[in-house]
Amino acid sequence: MTRSTTPFWLDPKLWAISVAETLAWAGLFYMFPALLLRWNHHFGWSISELSFGLMLALVISAVVGILSGKLIDKGLGQPLVALSVVAGGLLLLFLIVVQELWQFYLVWGSVGVFMGGCFYDPCFALLTRKYGKNAKGPIVMVTFFAGLAITVGFPISSIVANTLGWKASVFTFSSFLMFISGPLFWYGYSDEIYSVGKFTDRVKTSSAKIVADLLRNPIFWGLSVMFTAFGINHIMLLSQILPILDNKGFSENGAVLIATFMGPMQVSGRMLLVSMEKLGNRTLPSISVSLISSIVLALASMCLYFSDNYEKLIIAFLIFQGCSFGIINIIKPVITAELLGQDNFGFTSSIVGFGYIWGFAFAPGIAGFISDLLGTDAVIKGGFYIALVGLLAMLCSVIPLRTVRKILR
């Protein structure tokens, strides 16, 4: 397979993918928490009832993600991603005419079908197919932009909703997805290397065999649990970030500003990792980076918990939460390929990331239920303990591997 000799940062198609992925996350995901309180006031439904809509969408996207991985391995990535984001944007328009809760769930459940075709996992699988072991740079570039999705989602949603109402905000993001993100994805993934027939030589092992091999591998379980913990922790806190900060005594404008800075912190974490590797002139061990990120994630929850007594801790929360989550998103495909191999990577990455997406899926509903029942502080505590579980799972899976390596040496 021929690799491009052009530096990835000069590739206009990678720039197109980066912008398209940013808009996909802003419109199909971050718009939800940005409008959550407005929907609560408009419809009169509880936070937990509304949060179930996003949970449903993400559960469905996790299942669809497995099919997406198979389609990518068959070379159908371009139409999959481009058409998914356009269809998702079109479905968002139905929110404008929703009257009943079941209709709200129907819309978001339908949106979830297409989330699974255009979010990070399909994108990273495609980039790994093109760039192979050199995929970290392109992935960093895409996530550099996509990490700003929350920065795009919250302010635009707030400004448009304050001026014209929440329905205008939905229409705005729907337009972004259909008329900007879709065409950019189509152009970005137009290289022949993504097309049908390029990877058929790699897709020989049956899906059942791949899954069976993964289930017997302790590294698979360590990665899966750790990724799941990151997904649950981050989305539990983010989906309830406005109610949490409101209860911590921050104003609405202050809470929106804090949420807006989560994106730049994710980008900062990724740039920190890249800068450290450049300065040290070597690639940092993915396992070590993932374990440190897990520790920092747990510390972030502690800072948020005590931010009502020590307001400056909210800055530490932003840095720790954003940086750790930003880093794990670029490490995720790299460490998966490194520890589990690149053969059938689209399918393998979708299986490893299944719990991660389900973590995203169930976190809003879980957080909403906990918030209604026990309060927002309980949501923060839950996020802290979940981060610790992810850390311990990864530790338990890699310690035997390192021991074996020492013996072999």
N, C-alpha and C positions, 0 to 999 in steps of 0.2 A: 504493500500500500504506500503510495507516494504522499509524503508530508509537504505542506507548503513551506517554502523558504522565506516568505515574507514575514517580518516581525509581526506578531499577533496584534500589537497595539496600533499598527498601521492598516489593519484590515477593516475596511468600511463595513463589511458584513458582520464582523464581531461587534462593532459599534451599534449597528442596527439591532442585533440580538440583545445587547445590553439595555438599550432604551426600551425595547419591546417588553423585556422581562420586568423592568421597573414598573411600567404601566400595568402589566398583568397583575402583579402583586398589589399595586395601589388600588386598582379597580375591583379585583375579585376577592381580595382579602381585607386589606386595611380599611377600606371603605366601611366595612361592617362595624368594627369597634368605634370608628370615628362617628358613625350615625346612631350608635346603640342607644344613647340617652335620648336622642330626638325621637327615635321610634318608640321608646318607652313612654315618653310624654304624649306622642301623637296617638298611638294605638291603645295605650293603657295596659299593655301586656307587661308582665314582670320581666326583669333582667334575665332570669333563668329560662323563661319561656322563649324569649327572643334568642338567647345564646344557643338554644338547641338548633336553631336554623343553621348557624355556622358549623356546629358540630356535625349535623347531618351532611352538610356539603363536603366536609373534610373526610368523613367516614367513607362516603361514596368515592371521593377522589383517590383514597388509598387503594380501594379495590380496582378502580379504573387504571391506576398507576401501573399495576402488574401487566395489564393488557398493553398499556403504552410502551412498557419496556420491550415486550415481544414485537410490537410494531416497529420500534426503533431498530431492533436487531435485524429486522427484515428490510430496513432502508426506507421506511415510510415516515421518518421523523418530520420532514418539512410540511406535508399536508396535515399531519397530526397536530403539530404545535400551532400553526397558523390558523387552521379552521377552528381549533378548540377555543382560542382566545376571542375570535370573532363571535362564535356561538355563545360563549359566556357573556360577552358584552350585550348581545341581543337579548338574552334572557333577563338581564338586570332590569331592562325596561319594564318588565311585568310587575316589578315592585311598586311602580307608580300607581297601578290599579288594584293592588291588594286591599282586601277588606276584612278577610278572616285569617285567623292564625294558620289554618291548614294551607291556605294559599301561600302564605309567607314561607312555610316549610317546603311546599312544592317548588317554588321558585328557587330557593337555595339548594334543595336537593338536586334539581336539574343543573344548576350552575356547577355543583360539585362534580358532575360527570366530566365537565370540560376543564375544571381545575387540574384534574389528573393528567391532562394532556399538554399543559403549558407551564406548569410551575417548575421549581428547581430541578427535580429529579430527571424529567425528560431532557431539560436543557443540559445538565451536567453529563448525562449519558451520551448525548450527541457530541458534546465538546470532547469527551474522552475518546469517542470513536475517531474523531478527526485528529486530535493532537496526541493521543496515546499518553506516554509517561510525561509529556510536556504540557499536560492539560491544566496544571495548577495556575499558570499565568493567565490563560484565557478565562478560567473560572473566577480568579480574583478580579479580573476586569469586569466581568458580568456582574458579580456580586458587589463590586464597588458601586456600581450604579443602582442595582436592585436594592441594595441596602438603604438607599434613599427613598424607597417606596413609601415608607411610613412618613417621611418628611414631605412627600408629595401628597399622600393620602389625607393626612389630618388637616393641614392648613387649607388645602383647596376645598375639602369637604366643609370645613368650618366657615370659610369665607363665602362660598356659594350658598350654603344653607342659611347663614345669617342674612344674606342679601335677598335670596330668591326662594328659600325653602329647601327642605331636604330632597324633594322630588327633583329639583333642578340639579342638585349635587349628583344624584343617581344618573340623570340624563348626561351630565358632563362626563362622568367616568365611562359610561356605556359608549359614548362617542369616541373617547380616547382609545378604547379597546378595539372597536370595530374599524375605525378609519386610520389609526396610527399604528397600534401594536400589531394588528393582523398583517398588514402589508410589510411592516418591518421584519416580522418573523419569516414571512415567505421569502423575502430577499436575503435575509441573513443565513438561512439554511438552504440556499439554492446551489451550493457547491455539489459537484457530482459525487463527492465522497459520501454524502448523506443519502444518495439515491438507492433505489431498489437494486438488489443484486450485488452490492459491494461487500456485504457481510455474510452472505449465505454460506461461505466456507466455514464460518465460525459457529453457526447455529446448527450443530449436529446433535448435541446432547439433549435428551428429552427434558422437558420442564420438571417432571417428577424426579428425575435423577439429580438435577441441579438442586432442587429443594431438599432432597434426602441428604445429599452431601453437605449442604449448608447446616442442616439441623444437627448433624453429628460433629460440627466444628465449634468448639467453645468460643473461638474468636467471633463467630457469627453472633452468638448470644450476647457476648460482651458489647459488641458494637451496637446491636439492636436495642438492648436495654439502655445503653448510654444515649443513643440518638433519641429514643423514646422519651427519656427523662428530660433532655433538652427541649423537645417539642412541648411536652406537658408544662414544664416550668415556665417557659417563655410565654406561651399563649395563655396560660392561666392568668399570669400577671398582666399581660398586654391587653387581653380581652376585657379585663376589669380595671384597667389603669386609671380611667377617669373617675369611677366610683371610689377606687382605693385612694387616690390623691385628694378627692373631695373630703373623704373621711379623715385624712391626715391633716386637713386644714388648708389645703392649697386652693386658690381661686380657680374658676373655670378656665380663664385665660392662661393662668400659670400652669394648670394641668395639661392643657393642649400644647403649650410651649415645651414642657418637659417631655411629653410623648413625642413631639416632633423631633427632639434631639436624639431619640433612640436610634434613628437611621444613621445619622452621622457617626454615632459611637460604634455602630456595627462596621461601618466603613473604616473608622480609625483602627479598630482591632485588626482588620484584614491588612491594612497598610503597615501596622506595627509588625505583624508577622513577616510580611514581605521585606520590610526594611531590616529586620534582624537577620534574615537569611542573606540579604545582600551584603550587609556589613560583615557578617561572619563568613561570607563566601562559601556557605554550605547550606544544605537543606536541613531544617530542624526535624528531629524524629517525630513522626506523626503521632505515635502513641503518647509520647511525653507531652506534646502540645495538647492533645485531647484530654489528658488527665488534669493538666493545669487549668484548662478551660472549665472543667467540671468543678474544680475547687473554687474558682473565681465566681462561677454561677451561683454556688451556694452562698458565698459571701455577699453577693448582690442582694439576695433575699433578706439577709440579716440587716443590711443597710436600709432597705426599704421599710422593714418592720419598725426600726427605731427612728425613722425620719421625722415623726411627729414631735419627738423630744429634741432631736438634733437635726435641724433643717438642712444643714450642709451635707448630711449623709445622702441626701437625694442626688447629689452630684456623684458621689461614689457609686450609688446604685446605677445611675445612667452609664457610667464608665464601665463598671464590672459586668452589668447585664448585657449592654450593647456589644462590648468587645468580645466577651466569651461566646455569645451567640453568633456574632459575625465570623469569628475564627472557626467555629465548629462547622459552619456551613461550607467553608472552602476546604476544610480538612475532610469532611464527610466523603466525598467521592474519591479523594486521593487515598485516604487510609483504607477505604473499601477495596479499591483496585490493588493497593499495595499488599494487603493481607489476604484477600480472597481471589485475586487474579482478575485479568481483563477479559477473559473469554466469556461470551454471553453477558457482557457487562450491563447492558440495558436491563435485562431480566434480573440479574443478580442484585444490582443496585436498587431495583424496585422492591425486591423481597427484603433486603436489609433495611430499606427505608420505610417499610410498611408500618412498623411500630411508631416511627417518627411522625408519619402523616396521621396515624391514628391518635398519637399524642396531641397533635394539632387539633384533631377532630373532637376528641372527648374533652379537651381542656376547657373550652368555653362553657360547655354545659356543666361540667364538674365545678368550675369556678363560680358560675352563676348560682348553682344549687348551694354551694358552701357559703357564698356571700349572703344569700337570702336567709339561710338557716343559722349561720354562726357569725356572720360579719366578715368584713374584708381582711381583718388581721388573720383570720383562720385561712384565708386564701394564700396569704404570704407564707404562713407556716407550712402549709401543704407544699408550696413550691420549693421551700428549703429542704424538706425531707426527701422529696422526689429527686432533687439534685444529688443528694447524698447517695441514694440508691443507684443512680446512674454511675457515679464515681466508683462505688464498691463493685458493681458488676464488671466494669471494665478492668479494674485492678485484678479481680479474681481470674479473668480470662487471659490476661497478658503475663501474669507472674509465671505460670508454667512455661510459656513460650520463651521468656527470657532465661529461665533456668536451663531449658534445653539448649539454648544458644551458648550459654557459658560452658556446658558440658562438652559440646561439639568443638569448642575452641580449645 
